[in-house]
Amino acid sequence: MALNALLIQSMLMIDTLLVAPLGEVSVAAMGIAATIVAASLGIETAICNGVQLIVGRAYGSRNKDNLVMAFWVGLFINVSASLLLFFMIIFFGSDLVAILTNDAELIKLVESYLDITKYIILITAYTQICISFYNGCGITKLPLMAYAIEIPANAILSYLLINGYGEFNGLGVVGAAWGSLAAIFLRTVFLYVIMKTDKNLDLTYPKERLFWTEIKPQLEEILPIAANFFVLFIGASVYQLLFAQLDLSSFVAITLIFPWFRIGTQFVAAWAHASAINISQAIGEKDTEHLKIFITACRQATIALTIVIALLFLILSQNILLIYPTIEPETQTALYIIAPIYIILPIFRGYNSVSANILRALGDSQRALIVNFVAQWMIALPLCALLILYFEVSVFWAFGMMLLEELLKIFHFSKYTKLNLERIKYSVVST
């Protein structure tokens, strides 16, 4: 799962590298369009994170009908969401692009890119459910194989379609969109064939189960997880907008460090999802005797992983000029100022990520949503806005609000995990 996450990040980097020689306008166009599509795909992924927990419980209980229902209901919900997002881009995409930029040439390029990549949203609605199904069953190598096929295909096809070959002159930035669409379609075909030819997998719909009555309980569990993603995604965007109000060198410093931060925390995020799946399977099996020990072990392993990441960020901070040798002295200073924060931030964020996923696996997705919303939207973001816009503080205090947010969450996640664990044990004993 961690390798899957890293492959997804590398796909975005490959597309950027391929488009970069076309000029700043093409890169900006791809960046704006990719942001819109990424937000849509993120909502699909959030839905699928909920689905894989439901699949995990069904798999743990060895209930074939529940497993099949989790797949089909999850597919229905995700396809419905993707259709809504697809039509929103069709009807409101141009207005959204116009808000993000007023450059006529850039708007034209973004719209031409979106005209193709919007179909990715529809295709991934199916593939993400397939991946969530296999993850929930503990079969994570097949999704990895799917990405291993998709990414080289994306790189080769995008390169040829962008730059051309022989008499074909290439399509420029639009070629990158076609390359991504074709590669994702290839991933879809691979997963469909695998599921269709798997003799141990029978997804025949159980006739005695009424489909429409199964949607509500699954939707009630999935919606808080999707809402949680939306809250954190928008919150991260607001942070970026606030940081943009700092002086240029400070904003550039934060922009340069963010990609490294995202890549560095991918493994912990995957560990969090894997932990949640294992807990869901244990609850499905009604094997909660050692759940507290397992959760404690998950958290201890998380702390160990995040300390390693923090040490890597420490090394990065000491060698930043080797990576960015041409940055201005003011930007170098800003990077050194925020270094203590981005070095220790993964430790607290990783712990909270695992704790939030544990809460979701224990069936309390709404509590995870409330903790994230209150810490980010009611405390950290307003305080960040006040410090930047009114007090005009330095980059250290502005960036430090992200650390404050994580510190605020720790106590509540620990408290509610303990309460839910007791509830689960009592429920199983009563049963």
N, C-alpha and C positions, 0 to 999 in steps of 0.2 A: 504493500500500500504506500509505503514511503517512496519507493522507486517510481510508482505511478505518479505521485505528486511531483516528484522532481522532473519526470518526463514531460508532464504538462507545462511546468515552468520553462523547460528547455525548448518546448515547441514555440512558446511566445518569443523567446530570445532568438530562435532560428529565423522566424518570420521577420523580426525587427532587423536582424543582420542582412537578410536578403533584400529587404526594401530600402535599407539605409543608402545604398549607392544611387538611388533614384532622386535623392534630394530631400530637403527638410519638409516640403509640402506633402510629399508622399508619406513620409514617416508620420507626420502630424495627422494626416488623414487616416492612416491605419490605426494610430493610437486612439483617436476619438471613436472610430467605428468599433474597434476592439473593446473599448471600455463599455460601450452600450451592449454589445453582444455578451461580454464577460459578466455583466450584471445579470442578464437574463439566464445565462448558464449557471451562475452562482445560485440563483433561486431554485433551478432544477436540481442542482447538487444538494442543496439544503433539504429539499423534499426527499431525495434519495437517501440522505443520511438517516432520516426518520424511517424510511422503508427498510433499510438494512437492519435496523434494531428490531423491527417487527418480524422480519425474516429470521433473525437470530433467535428470537424467542420461539418461533414456530419450529425452527430446526432443532433447537434444544429439547422441545417437548416431543419430538418425533411424530408430530401431527401433520400428515401429508396434505390434508385438506386446508389446514391453516397456512401451510407453506405456499400452496397454489394460490389461495386467496390473497396472500400478501403480495405475490407477484402481480396478479391481474388488477387488483384494486390500486396498487402502487403505480402500475402502468397507466391506468385510467386517469388518476390524479395528475401524474406528471405530463401526460399528453395534453390534458385539458389546460394545465398551466402554460405549457409551451405554445398552444394555439392562441391563448390570450396574449402572451408576450409577442408572438409573431404578428398578430393583427395590430397590436399597439405600435410596433415598429412601422408597419405599413401606413397606418393612419396618422401617427404622431411623430414618426422618426424625423421627418424634415423639420418640424417645429423644434424638436430637441436639439438637432444639429445647429439650427439657427441661433439657439440660446448659447451654445458652446463656442461658436465662432461666427464672425461676420465676413470672413474672407470668401468671396464668390468662388474662386478656383478651388479652395479647400472644401467648401460645402459640396461642390459638384463631385469631387473625388470621394468624399465620405459617403455620399448617397449612393454612388456607383458601387462602392465596397459593401455597403449595407444591403443593397439589392441582392447580393449573392450570399453573404454570410448569414442573413436572417434564416435561411433554410437549414443552417447548422443547428439552430435551436430546435427545429422539428425532429431532425434525425437523432440528436443526442438525447431527446426525451425517451427514446427506446433504449439506446445503448447504456445510458446511465442506470436505468432500472435493471438491465441485465447484469451490469457490474455490481450494483448494490445487492442483487440476489446472490451472486457468487461470493461476495464479501461476507454477507450474512451467514452463508453456509460454511465459511472458513476456507473457501477455495479462492485464494487471492492471486494465484499464478496465472489463471486464464485472463483476467483483466490486464495483468502486466504484459502478457503475450499480445493482447489486442493493441495496447499502446506501442509496444515494440514494433508492430507492423505499421501502425499509423504514422509514427513520427518520421522514419526514413522516407516513407512514401510522400509525406507532406513536404519534406525538405527538397526531394528530387523534383516532384511535380511543380512545386512553387517556383523553384529556380528556373525550370524550363519555360513555364508560363509567364514568368516575370520578364526574363531576358530573351526568350525566343531560342529557336534552334534551326539552323539551316535557313530556309526561305521564310520561316515563321519569325516575325519580328518581335513577338512578345506582347503582353498586355499591360505591362507595368504593374502598378499596385493592385489592379483588378486581378491580375494573374495570381497574386498571393491568396486572394479570396477563393478563387477557383481551386487552387492547389489544396487549401485547407478543407474545402467542402468535399473534394474527391477523396482525400485521405480519410476523413471521418466516415464517409460512405463505405470505404474499404473496411474500416473497423466494424461498422454495423453489419456488413455481410459476414465477416469472420465470426462475430458473436452469434448471429442468427444461425449460421451453419453448425457451430459448436453445440448450441442448445437443441437444434433440431436432430442432430445425429447422436446425441448423448443417450445411450440406452438406459442409463440409470436415472434419467430425468423424465418425469411424466407431469406435464403441466396441464393436463386435461381438466377442464373446469368441473368441479363437483356439482352435479345436477340438483342435489338436495339443498344447496346453499343459495339463497336469494341475493343476487349481486348488489342490488341497491341498498339493502340493509347493512351490508358490510362496509360501505363507504364511510359513513359517519364516524364510527369508532376509530378507524384508521386515520381519517382526516383530523380528528381531534388531537391525535398524538403528533401528526406531521406538521400541522399549522404552526404551533409554537416554535418548532425547530426552524421552519422557513422564515418565520417572523424574526427569530433571533439573528439569523444570517442578515436579513434586511436591515435590522437595527444596527448591527456591527458594521455592515458595508457602508451604509449612509454615514455612520459616525466616523469611519475612517476617511471618507470623502470630506466631511466637515473639518476634521483635523487638518487635512491637506489645504483646504481653503484658508483656514486660520493661519497656518504656517506660511502661506503665500503672502500674508500681510507683514511678515518680518522683513528685515533688510535682505537684499538679493543674495548675499553670500550665505546667510543663515538658511534660507529656503533651498538654495542649491545643495548645501551640505546635507540637509535632511533628505532631499530627493536622491542624492547619490548613495546614501546608506540604506534606503528603504528596500531596493531589490535584494541586497545581501541579507537583510533582516528576514524578508519573506522566505528566501531559499533556506536560510539557517533554521527556521522554525518548522519546515515541512515534515521532518522526521517526527518531531514531537506531536504535530497534528495527526499524523498517521497512527502514532502510538495511542493517541487519545481515542481515535475511532476504533482501532483494534481492541482496545480495552473494553469499550462500550459493547462491542459485538460479543466478546467473551462473557461479559456480565449478562447480556440478554440471553445468551444460550444457557447459562447456568440457571437463570430464573425460569426459563422454559422447561428445564429439566427438574425444577424445584429442588435444585442442589444449592442451597444457600448457606450450608453449614460453614463453609470456608470462604464465604464471600467477603467478609470483613478483612480477613488476612490477605485475600487477593487484591482488594482495593488499596490496602496499605502498601502492598508490594508494588502496585501500579504507580502510586504516588512517589514511592522511594526511587523507583527506576526513572520516573520523570525528572525528579530532582537531579539524579546522576547525569541523565542525558543533557539537561539544560545547563548544567555546570560545564560539561564538555563544550557545548555550543558557546557559552560565555567565554571560555578560554580561547576558542577559535576567533571570537570577535575581538578579544584582547590582542591577539596576534594581528588581526586585520587592522586594528587601530594604530598599531606600531609600524605598519607597513603600507599605510594608505597612499603614500606618495609613489610607491612602486606601481600601484594600480591606476592612480590618477596623477601622473607626473606634471600635467599642464594646468592644474587648478590654481586659482588665484590665492595669494597669501591669506586674504580675509576668509576665504572658504576653508582653507587649511585650519585656521584658528577655530572656526565654528565647528569643524569636525572633531577637533581635539576637545572642545568644550562639552559637546554632547556624548563623547566617548563613554564616560562612566555610566550614562543612562542606557545607551543601546547595548552595552556589555552585560549589565545585570537584568535588563528588561525581559530577556527570554526565560529566565528562571521563574519569574512570577507569572508571566503569560502562559508558559508551558504548564505550570501547576494548575492554573485556573482553567486552561483548555481541557485537561484531563478530568478535573473535577466537574466541569459543566457536562462533559460527555457521560461521566458516571451518573450524574443526576438524571440525564435523559434516559439512560439505560434502566434506571430504577423507576422510570415512569413519571418523573416530575419535570417535564420539559418546560412547563410554565414558570416554575421557580427559577430555572436557569435564565429564562428570558427576562424575568423581573429583575434579577440581580444585575445582569448586564445592562439593562435599560437604565436602572437607577444610578449605577456607578458611572456610566458613560454620559447619559443625556441629562441627568439632573444634577450631577456634581462636576465631573471632570471637564466636559465640553463648555458649560457656562463659565467655569472658573478660568479655563484656557482663553476663552473669548475676552473675559474681563482683563486678564493679565496682558494680553497682546494689544487689544484695541484701546484700552483705557490707561493702563499703567505703563505700556510699552516696555515690557521686561525683556531681558536678554533671551537668546535661544535656549539656554540651559533650563530656565524656569518654564518656558513655553513647552518644550519637548518633554519636560519632566511631568507634565499632566498625564501623559500616557502611562507613566510609571505609577502615578497616584491612583489612576483608575484600577490598575491591576491589584494594588495593595488594598483597595477598598473591597475587592471581591473575595479575597482569600478567606476571611472569617466566615462570611455567609455561606460560601460553597462548602466549607468544612462542616458547618453547623447543620445545613439541610441534607447533606449526604448522610450524616450520622442518623438523623431523624428518619429518613427514607429507608435506610438499612434496617432499622428497628421495625418499621412498618412492614417491610417485605418479610422479615423473619416471623413476625406475629401472624401475618396472613398465611404463610406456608404451614406453620404449626397448627393454626386453626383448621386449615383445610385437611 
